[in-house]
């Protein structure tokens, strides 16, 4: 009986040790995958204004009657995030909570402007239903055309100097934050940064 118990304990410890080695191998592999997988950023598009150049400057009115100068140079060094949406776009609606949260957390350096087009009454009802009254909301077909908006939801980030820093299709908070990260990193998109880092790493390995 004692011998059987001793053997079972030895076998148990061998199994535990084997599992430990397997877990360590998995942890190492996960670390390798994390390094190789590029961060998800807003999906870049080719149409419209070019990142790194002066953004299209337009004068528009909000639903509340306030005049906004989009992409005009600002002395307060605040950037402007244009978020293009539509009341009948389910993805736009699901992204709104993340956008509102981002607007609150980045309030010290960022203004968020909602943009769309169509019948004014429909958008006023949409603003009331979704509690969007705290954010400027503009209706302008020309604004969407100028920034190359072909699909929704779409966002464009303009810095305080009126330079377009990043833009693309967005459907999550991660995508929205990637626009700010791209501006902070001095690149047009997170994908561009990842490709640059990969090239640098490849040269280092060579």
N, C-alpha and C positions, 0 to 999 in steps of 0.2 A: 504493500500500500504506500509506504513511504517512498519507495523507488519510483512508483508511478506518478506520485505527486511531484517529485523532483524532476522527472522527465517532462511533465506537463508545464512546469514553471520555466524550464529551459526553452521549450518550444515556444511558449508565450513570449518570452523575452526576445527570441529570435524573430518572431513575427513583428513585435513592436519595433525592433531595430530596422527590419526591412521596410516597414511603413514609414519610419523616420527618413530613410534614404529616399524613398519615393516622393515624400512630401517636399524634401529639399530640392529634388530634381524638378518637381512641378513649379515650385516657387521661382527657381532660376529661369525656367522656360517662360513663365509668365512675365518676368522682368525683361527678357529678351523681346517678347512680343510687344510689350508696352513701348519699348524704345523704337521698334520698327514701325508700329502703326502711327500714321500721321494724325495729328489732331484734327477733329472735324470742324470745318469753318463754313461760313456762308458760301453758297455755290456761286462762283464767279460767272458773269455773263460778259459777252463781247460788245453788245450793242450800247449805244449812247455815250455819255461822257466817259473820258478815260481817267483812271485812277492816277493820281500824281499831278494832274493838270488842274487849272482853274475850273471850278464847278460852274455849271450854268446858273446865272444869277437872274432870279425872277422876283417880281413884286406880287404878292398874293394876299388875299383877305381871308381871315379865319371865319368860322361860322358865328363867332362872337362879335365880329365886326372889327377885329384888330388887323392892322396892316403889318405884314411880315416881309422883310427883304431876305429872301433865301440866298445863301452863299455870299452875303455881303461881309466884308472884313469887320471884325468886332474887336473893340478895345478890351473887353472883359475876358478875352482868351477862352471863351466857351465854344465847344464844338456843337454841331447840330446833327441829330440823327433823324433823317426823313424815313418814315415808315409808311409804305404804300399798301393800302388795304381796300377791302370792299365789304359791305354789310352782308353780302350773300356768299362770302368766301369762308367755308368752315375752318380751313387751316389758319386763316387770319384771326378768326375768333379764338381759336385755341391758343394762339401765340400771344394774345393781348395780356393775359396775367403776367407772363414773363416780361413783356415789354414795360408794363406799368411798374413792376418790381425793379427793373433795370433803371427806369427813369428816377425812381426814388433813391436808389443806392448811388447813382452817378450824378445826382442833382447838383453837386458842387462844380462840375465841369461840363455838363451836358444838358442840352435842351432837346426834347423829343417832340417832333412835329408829325402828326398824322395827316396823310394825304390821300385823296381819292377823287372821284368825279361822279357826275350823275345828278339826280334830282335832290335838291336841298332838303326837302321834307324827310326823305328816307334816311338821310344821314343824321339829321337832328334826332329822329327817333332812335337810331342806332346809338348815338352818343348817350342818350338818356338811359336806354336799356342796359348798356354795358358800363355805365359810370365813367365815361371818358371825359367829363367836363373839365378835369384838371389839365388836360393836354390840348394844345392848339390843334385845330382840325381844319384843314383847308380843302377846297374843291377846285381842282385845276387840271384840266386835260393837258395843257401845255407843260406843266411841271412833270407829269409822268413821261411825256414824250422826250423832254429834254434830258431826263436821267435814264432813258432806255428801258423803261418798265414794260415788260411784255408778259410777265407772269407774276402772280401774287402768292404769298406776301413777299414784298421786296423792300430792301432798306439801303440807304446811302448815307455815309458819314462824311460830313464836311467840317474841316477844322476852322479855327477862328480867323484864319487868313483867307478863307474862301477856296481852299484847295480840297478837291475830292480825295479822301484818304482811303476809302474802301467802299465796296458796294456788292450786292448780290442777293440771291433768293434766301430767305430765312424762314425757318419753321420751328425754331426752338430757342430757348435762352442761350444755349451753347453757341448757336449761330449768331445771335445778336451780340454776345460778348466777344465773339471772334472778330467782329468789326473793330471794336475798341482795342483789342489786343494787337490787331494788325497795324492800327495807327500808332500805338505805343512802340511797336517793334520797327516802325518805319518801312513797312512792306504793304503791298496792295491787298494781300490776303494771307491767311494762315497757311494755305497750301503753298504759296510762294515762299514763305519762311521755311516750311518743312523741306521743300526742294533744295533751298539754299543750304540748309544745315546738312542735308544728305550729301550734297556735292562737297562740302567742306570736310565732312567725315571721310568720304571716299578718298579725297586727296591726302588726308592725314594717314590713312591706312596704306596708301600706295607709297 
